[in-house]
Amino acid sequence: MKLFSKRFRDDDAGAVTVDWVVLTAGIVGLAIGAFAAVESNTATLAGAAADQVGAQDASPTTIPTTP
């Protein structure tokens, strides 16, 4: 049993897998955060643009007459 525990402790074959899982989780977390920031700002910008277009449609248009 002592030999088994020493071999188990010295074996680091799965350490690279753990590193990749941690790095991938960090990248996914950053991507989700970036998406949330861009999405909320885009929604605000689209709402402001829609308000401006709506205001332009509501105003009467006049055709200039030439003398």
Contact map, one row per residue, 1 for C-alpha under 8 A:
1111100000000000000000000000000000000000000000000000000000000000000
1111110000000000000000000000000000000000000000000000000000000000000
1111111000000000000000000000000000000000000000000000000000000000000
1111111100000000000000000000000000000000000000000000000000000000000
1111111110000000000000000000000000000000000000000000000000000000000
0111111111000000000000000000000000000000000000000000000000000000000
0011111111100000000000000000000000000000000000000000000000000000000
0001111111100000000000000000000000000000000000000000000000000000000
0000111111110000000000000000000000000000000000000000000000000000000
0000011111110000000000000000000000000000000000000000000000000000000
0000001111111000000000000000000000000000000000000000000000000000000
0000000011111110000000000000000000000000000000000000000000000000000
0000000000111111000000000000000000000000000000000000000000000000000
0000000000011111110000000000000000000000000000000000000000000000000
0000000000011111111000000000000000000000000000000000000000000000000
0000000000001111111100000000000000000000000000000000000000000000000
0000000000000111111110000000000000000000000000000000000000000000000
0000000000000111111111000000000000000000000000000000000000000000000
0000000000000011111111100000000000000000000000000000000000000000000
0000000000000001111111110000000000000000000000000000000000000000000
0000000000000000111111111000000000000000000000000000000000000000000
0000000000000000011111111100000000000000000000000000000000000000000
0000000000000000001111111110000000000000000000000000000000000000000
0000000000000000000111111111000000000000000000000000000000000000000
0000000000000000000011111111100000000000000000000000000000000000000
0000000000000000000001111111110000000000000000000000000000000000000
0000000000000000000000111111111000000000000000000000000000000000000
0000000000000000000000011111111100000000000000000000000000000000000
0000000000000000000000001111111110000000000000000000000000000000000
0000000000000000000000000111111111000000000000000000000000000000000
0000000000000000000000000011111111100000000000000000000000000000000
0000000000000000000000000001111111110000000000000000000000000000000
0000000000000000000000000000111111111000000000000000000000000000000
0000000000000000000000000000011111111100000000000000000000000000000
0000000000000000000000000000001111111110000000000000000000000000000
0000000000000000000000000000000111111111000000000000000000000000000
0000000000000000000000000000000011111111100000000000000000000000000
0000000000000000000000000000000001111111110000000000000000000000000
0000000000000000000000000000000000111111111000000000000000000000000
0000000000000000000000000000000000011111111100000000000000000000000
0000000000000000000000000000000000001111111110000000000000000000000
0000000000000000000000000000000000000111111111000000000000000000000
0000000000000000000000000000000000000011111111100000000000000000000
0000000000000000000000000000000000000001111111110000000000000000000
0000000000000000000000000000000000000000111111111000000000000000000
0000000000000000000000000000000000000000011111111100000000000000000
0000000000000000000000000000000000000000001111111110000000000000000
0000000000000000000000000000000000000000000111111111000000000000000
0000000000000000000000000000000000000000000011111111100000000000000
0000000000000000000000000000000000000000000001111111110000000000000
0000000000000000000000000000000000000000000000111111111000000000000
0000000000000000000000000000000000000000000000011111111100000000000
0000000000000000000000000000000000000000000000001111111110000000000
0000000000000000000000000000000000000000000000000111111111000000000
0000000000000000000000000000000000000000000000000011111111100000000
0000000000000000000000000000000000000000000000000001111111100000000
0000000000000000000000000000000000000000000000000000111111110000000
0000000000000000000000000000000000000000000000000000011111110000000
0000000000000000000000000000000000000000000000000000001111111000000
0000000000000000000000000000000000000000000000000000000011111100000
0000000000000000000000000000000000000000000000000000000000111110000
0000000000000000000000000000000000000000000000000000000000011111000
0000000000000000000000000000000000000000000000000000000000001111100
0000000000000000000000000000000000000000000000000000000000000111110
0000000000000000000000000000000000000000000000000000000000000011111
0000000000000000000000000000000000000000000000000000000000000001111
0000000000000000000000000000000000000000000000000000000000000000111
